[in-house]
Amino acid sequence: MKISEYFTILKTAATDFMNDQGMKLSAALSYYTIFSLAPMLLVMITVLSVFFGRDAIQGQVFEQISGLVGNEAATQLQDILKNAELSNKSGVAAAIGVGTLLIGATGVFAEIQSSINYIWSIEARPEKGWLKYLKTRLISFSLILTLGFLLIVTLGVNALVDLLSARLEKYFSEASIIFFYILNTAIALGIITLLFAVIFKVLPDGKIRWKECFVGAGFTAVLFALGKFLISFYIGQSDLGATYGASASIIILLSWVYYSSIILYFGAEFTKVYANSDGTHIMPSPHAVKIIKMVAEKEK
């Protein structure tokens, strides 16, 4: 595919993003995510702590969050997480708490599924709604575990690369440090690409090839990494505490989630347009239907 064709795809994706009210969908996802983030992290940490130490997992998770949104926002999120734990509850209260926790944790992925379905002009059939609900929640829970697994893999790979870099630094020039930094970044980008590809392939009610998923996911991952750098730079250079006071950490977290939501949905638009240009249109699954979006003209 020629470079000019990619520019055409980008232009079409941007137009479709605005027509599909991508900014509004991103704002809605940000709202869901803020309320689902603590339950989602709690479920992830609880499951992973079965295989690894809870303190180690929790420390690594919040180290990653701190790198994204800063220490203050990470600390406040950690306090929210402690308040959401169910260790001091028993009986009916604990059962209700677990159910509420799972619904809250999977709600954000259910919202992503609904929005990507709309972007791809797909809608689930209304019959057997409760089966669809259970399937969506099960897939969402699986994605939470996948996210946790990929986080562990990322941390392990980063530790290995840092170890090799420290040892080789004794024998080689500083060029080796640059090489391993690039390698570390490339591996992290690859893991993020894999996560987005799984989301595009598994979550929506559409049939799409892995090729289109990985192309769209790669594009989305690059934008995500770029946004991570820009937001981290902005947080480091600006004094948000003086502007927003005690709510600065929430503003930072909400801004990051909102940007990430925009990138995800724009990536979904790019994936759709790329699939159309490649001749492999995204088709609805057997339990879904294609929807036609029409703009009604106002009567004069």
CORTAKA-V179075 format. One record per pair of residues at least 12 apart in sequence whose ideal C-beta (glycine too) atoms are under 8 Angstrom apart, sorted by the first residue. I is the first residue (numbers start at 1). J is the second residue. If there is no record, write none. Layout:
i:I j:J
i:I j:J
//
This chain:
i:1 j:277
i:5 j:277
i:8 j:277
i:9 j:270
i:9 j:273
i:9 j:274
i:9 j:277
i:10 j:270
i:12 j:273
i:13 j:266
i:13 j:269
i:13 j:270
i:13 j:272
i:13 j:273
i:14 j:266
i:14 j:269
i:16 j:119
i:16 j:269
i:16 j:272
i:16 j:273
i:17 j:265
i:17 j:266
i:17 j:269
i:19 j:293
i:20 j:118
i:20 j:119
i:20 j:265
i:20 j:269
i:22 j:119
i:22 j:262
i:22 j:265
i:22 j:266
i:22 j:269
i:23 j:262
i:25 j:115
i:25 j:118
i:25 j:119
i:25 j:261
i:25 j:265
i:26 j:258
i:26 j:261
i:26 j:262
i:26 j:264
i:26 j:265
i:27 j:258
i:27 j:261
i:28 j:111
i:28 j:115
i:29 j:108
i:29 j:111
i:29 j:112
i:29 j:115
i:29 j:257
i:29 j:261
i:29 j:264
i:29 j:265
i:30 j:254
i:30 j:257
i:30 j:258
i:30 j:261
i:32 j:107
i:32 j:108
i:32 j:111
i:33 j:108
i:33 j:257
i:33 j:261
i:34 j:253
i:34 j:254
i:34 j:257
i:35 j:104
i:35 j:107
i:36 j:104
i:36 j:105
i:36 j:106
i:36 j:107
i:36 j:108
i:37 j:77
i:37 j:108
i:37 j:253
i:37 j:257
i:38 j:77
i:38 j:80
i:38 j:81
i:38 j:84
i:38 j:104
i:39 j:84
i:39 j:100
i:39 j:101
i:39 j:102
i:39 j:104
i:39 j:105
i:40 j:104
i:40 j:105
i:40 j:106
i:40 j:108
i:40 j:144
i:41 j:61
i:41 j:77
i:41 j:81
i:42 j:81
i:42 j:84
i:42 j:85
i:42 j:101
i:42 j:105
i:43 j:101
i:43 j:102
i:43 j:105
i:43 j:141
i:43 j:144
i:44 j:61
i:44 j:144
i:44 j:145
i:44 j:147
i:44 j:148
i:44 j:151
i:45 j:57
i:45 j:58
i:45 j:61
i:45 j:81
i:45 j:148
i:47 j:145
i:47 j:148
i:48 j:148
i:48 j:149
i:48 j:152
i:52 j:152
i:57 j:152
i:60 j:151
i:60 j:155
i:61 j:151
i:62 j:74
i:62 j:77
i:62 j:78
i:64 j:151
i:64 j:155
i:65 j:77
i:67 j:232
i:68 j:228
i:68 j:231
i:68 j:232
i:68 j:256
i:69 j:231
i:69 j:235
i:69 j:249
i:69 j:252
i:69 j:253
i:69 j:256
i:70 j:235
i:70 j:249
i:70 j:252
i:72 j:241
i:72 j:248
i:72 j:249
i:72 j:252
i:73 j:249
i:73 j:250
i:73 j:252
i:73 j:253
i:75 j:249
i:76 j:249
i:76 j:250
i:76 j:253
i:77 j:253
i:84 j:101
i:86 j:98
i:86 j:101
i:102 j:137
i:102 j:141
i:103 j:137
i:105 j:140
i:105 j:141
i:105 j:144
i:106 j:136
i:106 j:137
i:106 j:140
i:106 j:141
i:106 j:144
i:107 j:140
i:108 j:140
i:109 j:136
i:109 j:139
i:109 j:140
i:109 j:143
i:109 j:144
i:109 j:203
i:110 j:136
i:110 j:137
i:110 j:140
i:112 j:199
i:112 j:203
i:112 j:264
i:113 j:136
i:113 j:139
i:113 j:140
i:113 j:203
i:113 j:204
i:113 j:205
i:115 j:265
i:115 j:268
i:116 j:200
i:116 j:203
i:116 j:204
i:116 j:265
i:116 j:268
i:117 j:204
i:117 j:205
i:117 j:206
i:117 j:288
i:119 j:265
i:119 j:268
i:119 j:269
i:119 j:272
i:120 j:204
i:120 j:206
i:120 j:268
i:120 j:272
i:120 j:282
i:121 j:290
i:121 j:291
i:121 j:292
i:121 j:293
i:122 j:204
i:122 j:205
i:122 j:206
i:122 j:282
i:122 j:284
i:122 j:285
i:122 j:288
i:122 j:289
i:122 j:290
i:122 j:291
i:123 j:205
i:123 j:284
i:123 j:288
i:123 j:289
i:123 j:291
i:124 j:205
i:124 j:287
i:124 j:288
i:125 j:287
i:125 j:288
i:125 j:289
i:128 j:287
i:132 j:287
i:139 j:202
i:139 j:203
i:140 j:203
i:143 j:198
i:143 j:199
i:143 j:202
i:143 j:203
i:146 j:195
i:146 j:198
i:147 j:195
i:150 j:191
i:150 j:194
i:150 j:195
i:153 j:191
i:154 j:187
i:154 j:188
i:154 j:191
i:157 j:184
i:157 j:187
i:157 j:188
i:157 j:191
i:158 j:184
i:158 j:187
i:158 j:188
i:161 j:180
i:161 j:183
i:161 j:184
i:161 j:187
i:162 j:180
i:162 j:184
i:164 j:180
i:165 j:177
i:165 j:180
i:165 j:181
i:168 j:180
i:185 j:225
i:188 j:225
i:189 j:221
i:189 j:222
i:189 j:225
i:192 j:221
i:192 j:224
i:192 j:225
i:193 j:214
i:193 j:217
i:193 j:218
i:193 j:220
i:193 j:221
i:194 j:217
i:195 j:217
i:196 j:216
i:196 j:217
i:196 j:220
i:196 j:221
i:196 j:224
i:196 j:264
i:196 j:267
i:197 j:210
i:197 j:213
i:197 j:214
i:197 j:216
i:197 j:217
i:199 j:217
i:199 j:264
i:200 j:213
i:200 j:216
i:200 j:217
i:200 j:267
i:200 j:268
i:200 j:271
i:201 j:213
i:205 j:284
i:205 j:285
i:205 j:287
i:205 j:288
i:206 j:282
i:206 j:283
i:206 j:284
i:206 j:285
i:206 j:288
i:207 j:282
i:207 j:283
i:207 j:284
i:207 j:285
i:208 j:271
i:208 j:275
i:208 j:280
i:208 j:282
i:209 j:275
i:209 j:280
i:211 j:278
i:212 j:271
i:212 j:274
i:212 j:275
i:212 j:278
i:212 j:280
i:212 j:282
i:213 j:271
i:215 j:271
i:215 j:274
i:216 j:267
i:216 j:268
i:216 j:270
i:216 j:271
i:216 j:274
i:217 j:267
i:217 j:271
i:219 j:267
i:219 j:270
i:219 j:271
i:220 j:263
i:220 j:264
i:220 j:266
i:220 j:267
i:220 j:270
i:220 j:271
i:223 j:263
i:223 j:266
i:223 j:267
i:224 j:260
i:224 j:263
i:227 j:259
i:227 j:260
i:227 j:263
i:231 j:255
i:231 j:256
i:231 j:259
i:235 j:252
i:240 j:252
//
